[in-house]
């Protein structure tokens, strides 16, 4: 499969089951997410619908098969943080290394720029020593996309009877000004 055969589109609640199939192995076999239990399809539907009220939730597909997804969410809930988001991405484990993640993040970044978002923040699980549950691959992935390392919290996530660190990485995608325009809702810009 080549990168050109990958289509990026907006997720729908009907995608929840297929997206959950991508996410479940991350919950069950990795420390990439600190979630312990695989959510229900209904909970995943709700997550998609709630995200799309304000932010993009995108899927990558090829020949009708969803290969991965990426979305943004509020960095913090107070209004002063409106121009900053937290980004998340998951790609089918057997499809990593095919630039699906890069293509998803490019589309996510394009949508967020149209909304007037300025800061992209990634919260990433980090192992002191790589193990069978967690590597530093996500750090490398974000560095290649232009994210900078911001900070590290030590032993703040506990999964599989092990403690893991968490790091924040950040990328600026817009100009910060004294008279900043309000952000736009995703639903208002993606229809254009």
PyMOL commands that set and color helices and strands:
alter all, ss='L'
color gray80, all
select helices_A, chain A and resi 3-5+13-29+41-52+79-81+93-95+100-115+137-144+186-189
alter helices_A, ss='H'
color red, helices_A
select strands_A, chain A and resi 7-10+57-62+65-74+84-91+119-126+148-159+162-172
alter strands_A, ss='S'
color yellow, strands_A
deselect
rebuild
show_as cartoon
